[in-house]
């Protein structure tokens, strides 16, 4: 089956197999949160992006291979409801940006902009995106055999940036999204948001001016 990125709460996950990495996307919880299980093809080591909800379902997805790392993209509760249970069950290390660490229910190791998170032979680059929350991060996987893959949390969606509550926060968010994502990465970059469907930077790029003008 061809990967589409279209999942729904209670529905089947969608799986994308790259040469070195398998990405499994699943929707969990009442707010239709996306969780992403990444598996290194050569070693089998696994990393989870956002233990958002439905811990039993995520543990079933993780399976007997275990889990080495859970990364939380930002401090909003809907992205970490299952975090404590997942860490307790798997022994995985929990990672979050330092600016959002106080918002999690458990103690977590902190990461910073530009750092690399390794799991098996794969690595993710941490990109700090301020605005939706102080410590929101995106995670970039540069596929050696293809185009980049970007996990954006709630900082970037098809059709616009994440929610902000003040014009200054939006200015910071759109600035970081433009400078750190669109200015650095090619149009074919596929991005995976914290809710809903995926998109590419190329599809969204023509609307950047419109987003900035409307202020959200």
VOGU-3710 file (C-alpha; in Angstrom, 3 decimals, decimal comma):
1> xxxxxxxxxx> 0,000/0,000/0,000  1,200/3,527/-0,798  1,672/5,782/2,213  -0,860/8,642/2,364  -0,510/9,961/5,909  -4,284/9,926/6,330  -5,166/8,343/9,681  -8,090/8,676/12,076  -8,608/8,038/15,765  -9,346/4,366/16,261
11> xxxxxxxxxx> -8,315/3,574/12,707  -5,369/1,645/11,355  -1,900/3,174/11,329  -0,213/4,167/8,091  3,306/2,903/7,431  6,043/4,405/5,268  9,119/2,264/4,591  12,278/4,159/3,618  15,605/2,464/2,920  16,932/3,104/6,413
21> xxxxxxxxxx> 13,850/3,977/8,416  10,260/2,867/8,855  7,728/5,528/9,913  4,432/4,406/11,449  1,820/7,132/11,913  -1,186/6,632/14,167  -3,935/8,936/15,455  -4,807/8,687/19,142  -7,071/10,355/21,672  -10,023/12,751/21,502
31> xxxxxxxxxx> -7,986/15,552/19,893  -6,870/13,419/16,925  -3,205/13,596/17,895  -0,624/12,023/15,647  2,043/9,804/17,181  4,956/8,598/15,076  6,917/5,416/15,739  10,274/5,447/13,954  12,232/2,208/13,540  15,849/1,997/12,366
41> xxxxxxxxxx> 15,908/-0,552/9,549  19,399/-1,858/10,292  19,245/-2,214/14,089  15,529/-2,311/14,935  15,903/0,423/17,550  12,741/2,483/17,926  11,917/6,094/18,780  8,452/7,529/19,457  7,505/11,123/18,658  4,729/12,306/21,028
51> xxxxxxxxxx> 3,278/9,730/23,411  0,063/11,640/23,001  -2,658/9,304/24,292  -3,938/5,706/24,396  -0,871/4,149/26,016  -2,069/0,532/25,526  -2,456/1,125/21,804  0,981/2,719/21,518  2,553/-0,133/23,496  0,931/-2,636/21,152
61> xxxxxxxxxx> 2,413/-0,697/18,224  5,860/-0,685/19,863  5,675/-4,440/20,370  8,419/-6,727/21,608  11,179/-4,690/19,960  11,004/-2,210/22,818  11,504/1,534/22,787  14,703/3,486/23,342  13,490/7,078/23,189  10,338/9,202/23,424
71> xxxxxxxxxx> 10,567/12,773/22,122  7,849/15,258/23,093  7,515/18,048/20,536  6,081/20,536/23,027  4,520/20,867/26,462  0,795/20,932/25,646  -0,984/18,158/27,512  -2,586/16,507/24,505  0,905/15,551/23,316  2,000/13,749/26,494
81> xxxxxxxxxx> -1,037/12,067/28,105  0,537/8,615/27,606  4,143/9,665/28,273  4,464/8,542/31,888  2,928/5,142/31,190  5,017/4,556/28,059  8,276/5,414/29,844  7,367/3,247/32,842  6,521/0,286/30,613  9,506/0,503/28,260
91> xxxxxxxxxx> 12,286/2,219/30,196  12,709/4,641/27,301  14,493/7,932/27,856  12,238/10,970/27,586  13,468/14,022/25,648  12,062/17,553/25,385  13,390/21,045/24,759  14,586/22,718/27,953  12,094/25,587/27,632  9,132/23,172/27,789
101> xxxxxxxxxx> 10,535/20,652/30,281  8,573/22,020/33,247  5,318/21,335/31,407  5,746/17,545/31,317  4,407/15,135/33,965  7,783/13,416/34,410  11,409/14,468/34,438  12,971/14,423/30,967  16,381/14,960/29,459  16,594/18,212/27,535
111> xxxxxxxxxx> 17,656/18,917/23,960  18,589/22,150/22,206  18,500/23,599/18,703  20,950/21,887/16,375  21,502/18,813/18,526  21,214/15,321/17,077  19,104/12,495/18,498  20,475/9,101/17,487  18,634/5,794/17,479  20,381/2,882/15,843
121> xxxxxxxxxx> 21,993/4,099/12,631  19,434/6,900/12,215  19,500/10,446/13,524  17,128/13,373/13,901  18,176/17,010/13,975  16,444/19,146/16,611  15,069/22,439/15,269  13,794/24,858/17,925  10,655/26,709/16,752  9,456/29,397/19,175
131> xxxxxxxxxx> 5,873/30,676/19,169  3,350/27,887/19,670  5,161/27,241/22,951  8,576/28,478/24,138  10,181/25,077/23,632  8,466/23,623/20,569  10,721/21,561/18,327  10,652/20,056/14,869  12,670/16,934/14,093  14,439/16,507/10,770
141> xxxxxxxxxx> 15,438/13,189/9,202  17,636/13,551/6,149  17,079/10,391/4,134  20,382/9,473/2,470  18,438/7,862/-0,368  15,696/10,434/-0,823  14,117/13,683/0,332  14,032/15,104/3,883  11,330/14,134/6,351  10,262/16,685/8,959
151> xxxxxxxxxx> 8,153/16,136/12,086  6,705/19,532/12,995  4,569/19,017/16,101  2,072/21,888/16,256  4,373/24,496/14,711  3,441/23,815/11,076  0,341/22,323/9,473  -1,042/22,161/5,947  -2,556/25,611/5,542  -0,684/27,481/8,233
161> xxxxxxxxxx> 1,327/27,649/11,414  0,217/26,472/14,843  -2,022/28,423/17,198  -0,669/31,465/19,005  -2,318/33,793/21,518  -0,509/37,084/20,848  0,754/38,878/17,716  4,311/38,766/19,063  4,097/34,983/19,375  2,843/34,675/15,808
171> xxxxxxxxxx> 5,643/36,932/14,540  8,180/34,714/16,270  6,556/31,520/14,989  6,203/32,557/11,334  9,740/33,913/11,428  11,189/30,667/12,743  9,105/28,566/10,347  10,281/30,618/7,365  13,931/30,916/8,389  14,569/27,489/9,924
181> xxxxxxxxxx> 12,326/25,349/7,723  11,336/26,903/4,397  14,619/28,780/3,842  16,739/25,721/4,668  14,871/22,791/3,177  13,786/21,900/-0,369  10,245/21,815/-1,707  10,127/18,012/-1,683  10,536/17,937/2,111  7,623/15,940/3,475
191> xxxxxxxxxx> 6,318/17,113/6,826  4,334/15,261/9,454  2,328/17,481/11,850  0,977/16,866/15,329  -2,627/16,584/14,084  -4,217/15,774/10,763  -2,814/15,195/7,307  0,753/15,584/6,042  2,007/17,943/3,341  5,218/19,110/1,678
201> xxxxxxxxxx> 7,028/22,404/1,994  6,621/22,936/-1,738  2,837/22,728/-1,535  2,713/25,225/1,346  5,475/27,622/0,286  3,346/29,839/-2,042  1,022/30,681/0,865  3,687/31,964/3,280  2,990/35,600/2,414  -0,736/35,068/2,911
211> xxxxxx> -0,156/33,476/6,321  2,003/36,389/7,427  -0,520/38,950/6,154  -3,506/37,354/7,907  -1,587/37,016/11,188  -2,231/33,362/11,907
//
